Amino acid sequence: MKLNSRKVTVQKSAEELCDFLTDVKNFETLMPDNISKFEVIRENAFVFGLKGMPEIALEVKEVEKPNKVVLGAISDKIPFTLIADIEEVSPNTATVELLFEGQFNTMMAMMVKAPISKFLDTLVTNMEKL
């Protein structure tokens, strides 16, 4: 299953945005209001929980500075990646689009598509406010 967020403009350079997304503790500021848990578990990984959803642990898997940050699930139970695709617009502005790729069976994909789409939208909406 593949999902894309809308592309948003952020008032940071591509390098600043890449650095921001590489520092996992910053994801707490991007999370939705219904977050029930956020904990940095090591330098490049965090776990979060949303009300009504299982906790998910993510780690930074790859960084192609300043254009790409790849986060991946730590658990094999729900294998997925979240890719931030960053493009520089000007020295002080960048665009970002989030790409979600997950390995789900058809039933699971139907159940998680709407919540994940909403989650991606919340993340990029909060990035716009940075």
Secondary structure as a PSIPRED ss2 file (coil, helix, strand):
# PSIPRED VFORMAT (PSIPRED V4.0)

   1 M C   1.000  0.000  0.000
   2 K E   0.000  0.000  1.000
   3 L E   0.000  0.000  1.000
   4 N E   0.000  0.000  1.000
   5 S C   1.000  0.000  0.000
   6 R C   1.000  0.000  0.000
   7 K C   1.000  0.000  0.000
   8 V E   0.000  0.000  1.000
   9 T E   0.000  0.000  1.000
  10 V E   0.000  0.000  1.000
  11 Q C   1.000  0.000  0.000
  12 K C   1.000  0.000  0.000
  13 S C   1.000  0.000  0.000
  14 A H   0.000  1.000  0.000
  15 E H   0.000  1.000  0.000
  16 E H   0.000  1.000  0.000
  17 L H   0.000  1.000  0.000
  18 C H   0.000  1.000  0.000
  19 D H   0.000  1.000  0.000
  20 F H   0.000  1.000  0.000
  21 L H   0.000  1.000  0.000
  22 T H   0.000  1.000  0.000
  23 D C   1.000  0.000  0.000
  24 V H   0.000  1.000  0.000
  25 K H   0.000  1.000  0.000
  26 N H   0.000  1.000  0.000
  27 F H   0.000  1.000  0.000
  28 E H   0.000  1.000  0.000
  29 T H   0.000  1.000  0.000
  30 L H   0.000  1.000  0.000
  31 M C   1.000  0.000  0.000
  32 P C   1.000  0.000  0.000
  33 D C   1.000  0.000  0.000
  34 N C   1.000  0.000  0.000
  35 I E   0.000  0.000  1.000
  36 S E   0.000  0.000  1.000
  37 K E   0.000  0.000  1.000
  38 F E   0.000  0.000  1.000
  39 E E   0.000  0.000  1.000
  40 V E   0.000  0.000  1.000
  41 I E   0.000  0.000  1.000
  42 R E   0.000  0.000  1.000
  43 E C   1.000  0.000  0.000
  44 N C   1.000  0.000  0.000
  45 A E   0.000  0.000  1.000
  46 F E   0.000  0.000  1.000
  47 V E   0.000  0.000  1.000
  48 F E   0.000  0.000  1.000
  49 G E   0.000  0.000  1.000
  50 L E   0.000  0.000  1.000
  51 K C   1.000  0.000  0.000
  52 G C   1.000  0.000  0.000
  53 M C   1.000  0.000  0.000
  54 P C   1.000  0.000  0.000
  55 E C   1.000  0.000  0.000
  56 I E   0.000  0.000  1.000
  57 A E   0.000  0.000  1.000
  58 L E   0.000  0.000  1.000
  59 E E   0.000  0.000  1.000
  60 V E   0.000  0.000  1.000
  61 K E   0.000  0.000  1.000
  62 E E   0.000  0.000  1.000
  63 V E   0.000  0.000  1.000
  64 E E   0.000  0.000  1.000
  65 K C   1.000  0.000  0.000
  66 P C   1.000  0.000  0.000
  67 N C   1.000  0.000  0.000
  68 K E   0.000  0.000  1.000
  69 V E   0.000  0.000  1.000
  70 V E   0.000  0.000  1.000
  71 L E   0.000  0.000  1.000
  72 G E   0.000  0.000  1.000
  73 A E   0.000  0.000  1.000
  74 I C   1.000  0.000  0.000
  75 S C   1.000  0.000  0.000
  76 D C   1.000  0.000  0.000
  77 K C   1.000  0.000  0.000
  78 I C   1.000  0.000  0.000
  79 P C   1.000  0.000  0.000
  80 F E   0.000  0.000  1.000
  81 T E   0.000  0.000  1.000
  82 L E   0.000  0.000  1.000
  83 I E   0.000  0.000  1.000
  84 A E   0.000  0.000  1.000
  85 D E   0.000  0.000  1.000
  86 I E   0.000  0.000  1.000
  87 E E   0.000  0.000  1.000
  88 E E   0.000  0.000  1.000
  89 V E   0.000  0.000  1.000
  90 S E   0.000  0.000  1.000
  91 P C   1.000  0.000  0.000
  92 N C   1.000  0.000  0.000
  93 T E   0.000  0.000  1.000
  94 A E   0.000  0.000  1.000
  95 T E   0.000  0.000  1.000
  96 V E   0.000  0.000  1.000
  97 E E   0.000  0.000  1.000
  98 L E   0.000  0.000  1.000
  99 L E   0.000  0.000  1.000
 100 F E   0.000  0.000  1.000
 101 E E   0.000  0.000  1.000
 102 G E   0.000  0.000  1.000
 103 Q C   1.000  0.000  0.000
 104 F C   1.000  0.000  0.000
 105 N C   1.000  0.000  0.000
 106 T H   0.000  1.000  0.000
 107 M H   0.000  1.000  0.000
 108 M H   0.000  1.000  0.000
 109 A H   0.000  1.000  0.000
 110 M H   0.000  1.000  0.000
 111 M H   0.000  1.000  0.000
 112 V H   0.000  1.000  0.000
 113 K H   0.000  1.000  0.000
 114 A H   0.000  1.000  0.000
 115 P H   0.000  1.000  0.000
 116 I H   0.000  1.000  0.000
 117 S H   0.000  1.000  0.000
 118 K H   0.000  1.000  0.000
 119 F H   0.000  1.000  0.000
 120 L H   0.000  1.000  0.000
 121 D H   0.000  1.000  0.000
 122 T H   0.000  1.000  0.000
 123 L H   0.000  1.000  0.000
 124 V H   0.000  1.000  0.000
 125 T H   0.000  1.000  0.000
 126 N H   0.000  1.000  0.000
 127 M H   0.000  1.000  0.000
 128 E H   0.000  1.000  0.000
 129 K C   1.000  0.000  0.000
 130 L C   1.000  0.000  0.000
